[in-house]
């Protein structure tokens, strides 16, 4: 955990922003895999971690703004727990470690909330995403399941987003720890990417590396020679020369801060001419976006800069034609790049996604586009100092999408379908780094992971 003063200050700011009522932040419970006592690895709710710091199940945090009191509700362990789990600190000691004075048994929170509800006091809570917490809120506050999100507090959501969007120096240290492990994961994957290896051999090794460094992977590993499938979690293919392997993977630290890195490498270690051309196009698009990153620029603008860079490169290859400014404006480039440039990152790999992208990635200054490709941009609003987000352009040759657009004669003034047809066996490329917005520009966080053609070929030759 961080020093308790950090959690105290976070809760103070939250109460000041929300102004009145009761703030309820539920922790997570254990989640069974196939029977009650066989559970998945426990992961605490990120909002609870951010404001209350305790990484244990069966807890709820409450800030009574009007009474100027803070509580953590949870139960002390009994002897049966100690026998199976060893000695556990008391709830009083745990709460003191994060600067919370009041602790009560978990069941008492029901009476507290019911009394507040009866008196007409506003109960602020973020939208729940775990079904057990939804069931609990339904029982205690009588909120219908279908209306749960509507009853969550937009004021609280906005206040949480305001705080969590700006990372302090201690959070940056944790994120860079996660990238340090990601460096090991990705360089190991590169060295293993040889003909005849089964994808799962590499995926298993790099997930094990994450665990060996103190945390699980921050999301299920994406690793495939079929990189044209953006989130490909199937790991049963055998690596063959002529294919490229996309690895999108990161880890969590023991404090649950995340990394999220993507690298794409040629099986066997050497890029062929066609791979070099497309790879360099993606790398140039990423470098363009990174070079323009600074406070005040909208991430939507960075996205479009990367799209124009990619389109110009694809035109030079012969895959696109015409005026690329017009092509990007029309959305023709989305045949190759059908996703957004990146997303916020921190305690969640898609930071605060449970609170809703309209709060995290959008505001009154920018609306979500309905255009194919651009509509998938998770984070569009202006950057501010302390933001940590990903920049991850890609280029994909998706046979079904190519066939559909070709049959519809879509964007024939910009797309060279005759040449595109010959790339339907290419797969895909994505390059991703984690970026900190500084006071004057940006910084690529963590230990540099090879990403130029020369760097990758040199490493894979070892």
N, C-alpha and C positions, 0 to 999 in steps of 0.2 A: 504494500500500500504506500501511497504518498504520505507525507506528514499530515497530521490531522488538521492543521491550519488550512490546508488547501480545500478539504471537504467543508470545513466550517465556512470559508469564504464563498464557496460555490453555492451552498444552501442560502447564505445571506443574500447573495445577488438574486437568486431565484425568487426568494420571498419578496424582495423589493420590486421585482418586475411584475409579479402576479398580484401583489398589493393586498389582497384580502382572501379570506376563506381558508380551506384546508387543502394542502397538496398531498396526494397519495401516490407513492411510487412503489409498485409491487416488485418484489424480487421473484426469481424463478424457483420452481420446485424440481425435484428429480423427475425424469421422464423414462418410463419403462420401455425396454426394447421388445420383450416378448412375454414377460411376466413381471409382477410388481417389484420384486427384489433384484431383478437384472436390468440395470438402468444404463442409459446412454451416459457418456461422459458429461458431467454437470457443467453447464455454462450459465453464469449469472447474467441477469438482464443488464444491459450496458448503461441505461439511465440510473439504475440502482447503484452500479459500480461507480458511476461518475459522481453522484451526490452523497452516497452513503458508504461506499468503499468495501463493504464486507462481501467476501466471495463464498457465501454459504447459502444453502437452500433453506426454504421455509421462513423467509423474512419479509417484512414490509416496512417501508419508511414513510413517516408522516411529518409534515411541517404544518403546524397550526399557526398561521400567520397572525391571526387576531389575538391569540393568547401568547404569541412569541415563545412557543415551545416546540421542541423537536423530539420525535419518538422513533425508536425502532421496536417493532413487535416481533417477538420470536421466542422460542422455548429453549431452556437449558437442556442439555442431554441428561439421560438417566444412565444407570449402571449398565443396562443392556447395550446402549450405544457405545459406552466406554469399552466394553468387552470386545466389540467388533471393530471399533474405530480408534481406540486409544483415548487418552485424556484430551478433552476439549475445553478451551477457555469458556468462562461463564459469559452469558449475554451482557452482563454489566461491564465486564472487562473488554469485550469486543466493541461495545458501543463507545466506551471511553476512548478507544484507539482511533475513532473517527470523530471525536468531539461531540457525541450525542449523550446528553445527561440522562434522559428518561428511557427506560426499557420496560416493556410489559409483555406478559404471555401473549402469544399470537391470537388466541381466541378473543381477547379483550378489544381488539381492533373493531370487531363487529359492533359492539355497543357504542364505541366512540363514533363511528361513522353513522350509525343509525340515529344517534342523538343529534349529530350535526345536521343530518338530512331532515329530521323532524323540525328542527329550528329554522329551516330554510337557508342554511349556510351553503355556500357554493363549495362543492367537492371537486377539485381539479385532479384529473388523472390523464396520463397519456393513453393513446389507443392500445388496448391489449392485443397481443398476438398469440399467446399461449392459451389453449382452450381451457385449461384448468383455472387460470385466472379469470377468463371470461365467465365461467360457470360460477365462480366465487362472487364476482361483481354482480352477476344476475341475481344471485340469492340474497346478497346483502343489500344492494341498492335497487333491486327490482327493475333493472334495466333490461329490456328485451334484447336478445342476442343480435338481431338484425340492426338494432339501433345503437350498439355499443360504441362504434366509431363516432357516431353523431353526438354522443353524450360526452366524448372526451373533450378536454379543454383546449381550444385553439390558442388561448392566451398562454397556457402552460407550454404547449408545443413550441410556440414562437419563442418563449423565454429559454427553453432548453436548447433549441437550435442556435439561438444567439450566443449562448455560452460555449456549447460544444463545437461550434464551427471554428473557433479560434483556439489553436493549441498553444499551451505554454511550453517553456523550455523543458520541463520534466516529461511532458507528453512526447515531445520531439525525440528526446533521448530514448524513450520506450519504442517509438516507431522505428528508429534507426537500429535498435537491437533486433527488432523483427526483420528488418532488411538484411542485417548481418547474417541471420540464419537463411534468409531467402537467397543470398549470394551463394551459400554452400549448397542449397538445394538445386539451384539452377546450373551452377558450374558442374555439379555432379551429374545432372541429367545430360548436359552437353557431352561430357566425356563418355557416358554410357550409350549414346545414340548411334549405335553401330548396326550394321545389317544383321538380321537374324534375331535380334533382341525383341522380346515381347513387351509391348508398352507397359503392362502391369508390373514388370520387373523394375522399371525405372520409377513408375508412380509409387510403388511400395517403398522403395529405398528413400525417395525424397520425403514421403510422409513420415517415415521413421526418423529421418534427420530432424524434422520439425519437433517430433515428440522428444527426441533426445536432447533438444536444447530448451526444453521446459514448457512447450506449449503445443497444442494441436495445430493442424493446418487451419488457416483462417476461413477457408471454404473448401469444398471437395475439389481435389486436384483435377484440372483440365489438362489432359495430355493425350495428343493424338496426331497421327499422320493425316487424319482427315480434318484438317484445321478449318475447312470451309463450314463446319458445324461449330458455331461460336462457343457454345458451352458443351463440349463433348466430354462426357464422363466415362465413356466406354474405353477400356484399356486392353482389349483383346487382340489388337492387330500386331502383326509381325513387321518390324521395321525393314524397309527395303530401300536400296539406293534409288535416287531419282525422286524420292519423297522428302517433304520437309516435316519436321516435328514441332508442333506448337505446344509449349508448356506454359500454362497460366497457373501460378501457384504462389502461395505465401503462407505465413504462419502467424500465430499469436505469441506474445510474450507471456510470462507468468501473470502479468497484470492485464492481459487481454488486449493490448494494443496490437494492431495488425500491420502486415505488409501484403502487397499485392503486385507481383511482377510478372510480366510475360516476355518470353524470348522464343524465337523461332529459329531452328537450326536445320541444316541439311543432314539427312541420314548419311553417315560415313564421313562427314566433316568437311566436304568441299561443295561449294555452291556451283551449279552449272550456270551457263550464261543467262538463261531465262529466269532462274531463281534470283540471280544477282540483280537483274534489272528491276524486278518487282520488289525485292527486299529493300533495295536502295530507295525506291519510291516511298515505301512506308517509313523508312528511317528519316528521310528528308522531311516528310510530313510531320513526324514527331518532333524533330529538331526545330522546325518552323514554329510549332505551337509553343514549345518550351522557351524559345528565344523571345517570344512576345508576351510571356507571362509576367504580370506585374499587378500591383493593387489598382483597382478601378476598371480594368478591362473585363468585359463580360466573357464568361467561359463559352458562351454561344459563339462569340466572335472568334475565339481560339479554335473552336470546332470548325468553323467555316474556313479559316485560314489553312488548317490542316487539309480540309477537303479540296481546296483549290490547289494546294501544293501537290497532293496525290493525283488530282485530275491532270495537271500539267505534265507530270511524269508519265502517266499512263498514255497521254496523247503522244509524248515522245516515243514511247514503245510502239504505238500504233493501235492501241486498244480503244482509245477515244479520239474524237475529232471535233473540229469546229472551235467555237469560242468557249473556253473553259469557265470564264466568269458566268456566262449564260447557262452553261451546262450545270454548274453547281447550284445556281439560283433555281433552275428547273428541277433539280434533284436527280439528274442522270447518273451522277457519280455514286449514288447509293446502291447501284447494282454491285459495286465492289466494296463499299463501306456502309453497310446498312445499320450501324449502331452509332451511339454517341461517343464523343472523345474521351469521356471519363466520368468519374464520380468522386464524391467526398470520401475521406478515409480517416479512421481513427480507432475508436473502440469497436466499431463495426467495419467490416471490409467495404461495405456500402454504408457509409456512416449515417446513422439515424434514419435508415430507410423505413424502419417501423413507424416513424412519425409522419411519413408521407413526403413524397418528392415535391409536392407543390409548396411545402414549407422549407425543405432543405435545399432544393435546387432552383426554385423559382420564387419570384416575388412580384410586386405590383409593376416593376419595371420591365418584366419579360414574361411573355406567355408561351406555353408549350405549343410548338408547331404541330400541324396535322400532316405535314409532308412525310412521306415514307423515308425512314432513316433518321431524319432530324427529329422526328417525334420520339425516338428512343433516347434522346439526350437527357440523362438523369439530372445534370447539373448545368444550368444555363446562366445564372445570375452573375453579377459582378464579383470579382475576386477581392478579398481583403487580406491584409497582412495577418499571417497565422493560419490561413487555410492550408490544409493538406489534402491534395486530390491527385487522381491518376490522370496521366496523359497516355492514351493507348489507341492510336490509330491502327487500322488494319487494312488488308486487301484480300478479299475472298472471292473465289470462283465457285458459286453455288449452282450446280447444274439445273436444279428445278427452277430457280429464280431466273436464270438465263433463258431457259426454255419458255417460261411464261412471258417474260418481257419481249422476247423475240417474236413469239406467236402474236403478241398484241401490237407488234411494230412500234414498240415504245422507245422514244428518244432515238430514232434512227438517224437524226441529224447529229447526234453526239457519240453514238456507240457503233463501233466497228464489229458487228456480229460475226462476220466471217472469221476474223482473227480470234475473237473471244471464244468461238466454238473450239478452237484448238487448245484452249486453256482449261477446259472443263475437267481435266484430270490433274490440275495443278494443286488443288487444296486451298490453303489459306496462310496468311502471315499476320501476326499481331506483335507489336512491340510496346511494352508498357513499363513506365517508371512512376515512382511516387514523388510528388513535387510539393515543396513548401513555398508558399508565397511570402517573400521577404518584404522589407520596407521599400526596397528599390527595384525589386525584380523577382527572381525565383532561385531556388536551389533544388537540384536533384538529390534527394535524400539517400544516405547510406553509402556503403561501399560499392563502387562502380562495378556492375555486372557486365561482362563483355557483350557488346551489341553491334559494333561495326563488323563488316564482312571479314576484315583482316583479323580483328580480335577473336572472333568466333572460330575461324579456321585455324588460327595459331593454338588456341586452347584445345580444340578437338583433335589436333595432331599429336598431343601429348600422350 
